[in-house]
Amino acid sequence: MTQVKSGDTVRIHYTGTLADGTTFDSSAGRDPLEFTVGSGQIIPGLDKAIPGMTVGDKKKVEIPADEAYGQPHPEAMQAVPRAEIPAEIPLDLGTQLQVQTPTGQVMPVTIVKVTDEEVTLDANHPLAGKDLTFDFELVAIA
């Protein structure tokens, strides 16, 4: 059987869970995830687990935060004067918004703190700082 090597395009079905068992993502009910091994299209810890597998192989890998979405960066948190946020935008903790950077790039942020004067936005990936577990099956080597 053909073994996966770096540069191969593969398809996997997967379920990703947090340390407490909560599922954060899954391909169940969807098409398999397709990507090129070793290209940086997926998190490093999962990418490293694929080479050597053959179609039909199943694997469970525990990926530390540093091999997933990294650690949260304090500089990715920014307090914005509340008056600068349009009134129609809900300011509930955990609300995800999109902001535009001065260069025109759209960036997702999450509201993490609200006071009478400021709203603190967090641009870190929602899974930054979290260890992840993936159960997956290699379904195709393209």
C-alpha positions in Angstrom: 0.0 0.0 0.0 1.1 3.5 -0.7 2.3 5.5 2.4 1.7 9.2 2.7 4.8 11.4 2.3 5.3 15.1 2.4 3.9 16.8 -0.7 1.1 14.3 -1.1 -2.5 15.7 -1.2 -4.6 13.7 1.2 -8.2 13.6 2.5 -9.0 12.9 6.2 -12.2 12.6 8.3 -11.5 14.0 11.7 -12.9 15.0 15.1 -11.1 17.6 17.2 -11.6 17.8 20.9 -10.4 19.8 23.8 -8.9 18.4 27.0 -12.4 18.3 28.6 -13.7 16.2 25.8 -15.7 19.0 24.1 -15.7 18.7 20.3 -14.5 22.0 18.6 -14.6 20.8 15.0 -15.5 17.7 13.0 -15.8 16.6 9.4 -18.7 14.4 10.3 -21.5 14.9 7.8 -19.2 16.9 5.5 -16.7 16.1 2.8 -13.3 15.0 4.1 -10.7 17.7 4.7 -8.3 17.9 1.8 -4.8 19.3 2.1 -1.2 18.9 1.0 1.0 17.3 3.7 3.9 19.5 4.8 2.5 22.6 3.2 1.5 24.4 6.3 -2.2 24.3 5.4 -3.1 22.6 8.7 -1.7 22.9 12.3 1.9 21.5 12.6 1.0 18.7 15.1 -1.6 17.2 12.9 0.6 17.6 9.8 3.4 15.7 11.4 1.1 12.8 12.3 0.1 11.9 8.7 3.3 10.8 6.9 3.7 7.0 6.8 -0.1 6.4 7.0 -1.9 4.4 4.4 -5.5 4.7 3.3 -7.9 3.3 6.0 -5.4 4.0 8.8 -6.9 5.6 11.9 -5.0 7.6 14.5 -5.5 9.6 17.7 -3.0 12.3 18.4 -2.7 14.7 21.3 -1.3 18.0 20.1 0.1 20.6 22.6 -0.9 24.2 22.1 2.6 25.1 20.7 2.1 22.5 17.9 -1.5 23.7 17.3 -2.5 27.4 17.4 0.3 28.5 19.7 0.1 30.5 22.9 -2.1 33.7 23.2 -0.2 36.9 22.5 -0.9 39.8 24.8 -0.2 42.2 21.9 -3.2 40.7 20.1 -5.5 42.3 22.7 -6.6 45.8 22.2 -8.9 48.1 24.2 -11.1 50.3 22.0 -13.1 53.3 23.3 -16.7 52.2 23.6 -17.8 55.4 21.8 -16.0 54.2 18.7 -18.1 51.1 18.4 -21.4 51.5 16.5 -24.5 51.3 18.8 -26.0 48.4 16.8 -23.1 46.1 17.5 -23.8 43.8 20.5 -21.2 44.0 23.2 -21.7 40.6 24.9 -18.6 38.8 26.1 -17.6 36.1 23.6 -19.2 37.9 20.6 -17.1 37.4 17.5 -16.7 40.4 15.3 -14.6 41.3 12.2 -12.5 44.5 12.2 -10.5 46.0 9.4 -6.9 46.9 10.0 -5.3 50.1 8.8 -4.0 48.1 5.8 -7.5 46.9 4.8 -7.1 43.4 6.1 -10.2 41.9 7.7 -9.4 40.2 11.1 -11.7 38.2 13.4 -11.8 39.3 17.0 -13.7 38.3 20.1 -15.0 40.6 22.8 -13.3 39.6 26.1 -14.0 42.6 28.4 -16.5 45.5 28.4 -16.5 48.5 30.7 -18.3 51.8 30.6 -15.3 53.3 28.8 -13.7 50.5 26.8 -14.3 47.3 24.9 -11.3 44.9 24.9 -11.0 42.9 21.7 -8.9 39.7 21.4 -7.4 38.8 17.9 -5.8 35.6 19.1 -7.2 32.4 17.6 -10.0 31.1 19.7 -8.0 27.8 20.3 -4.7 29.6 21.1 -3.2 28.2 24.4 -5.3 25.0 24.2 -4.0 21.4 23.9 -6.0 19.6 21.2 -6.8 15.9 20.4 -7.6 14.7 16.9 -9.2 11.3 16.1 -8.8 10.9 12.3 -8.9 8.5 9.5 -6.9 8.7 6.2 -9.6 8.2 3.5 -7.6 9.1 0.3 -4.2 10.0 -1.1 -4.9 12.0 -4.2 
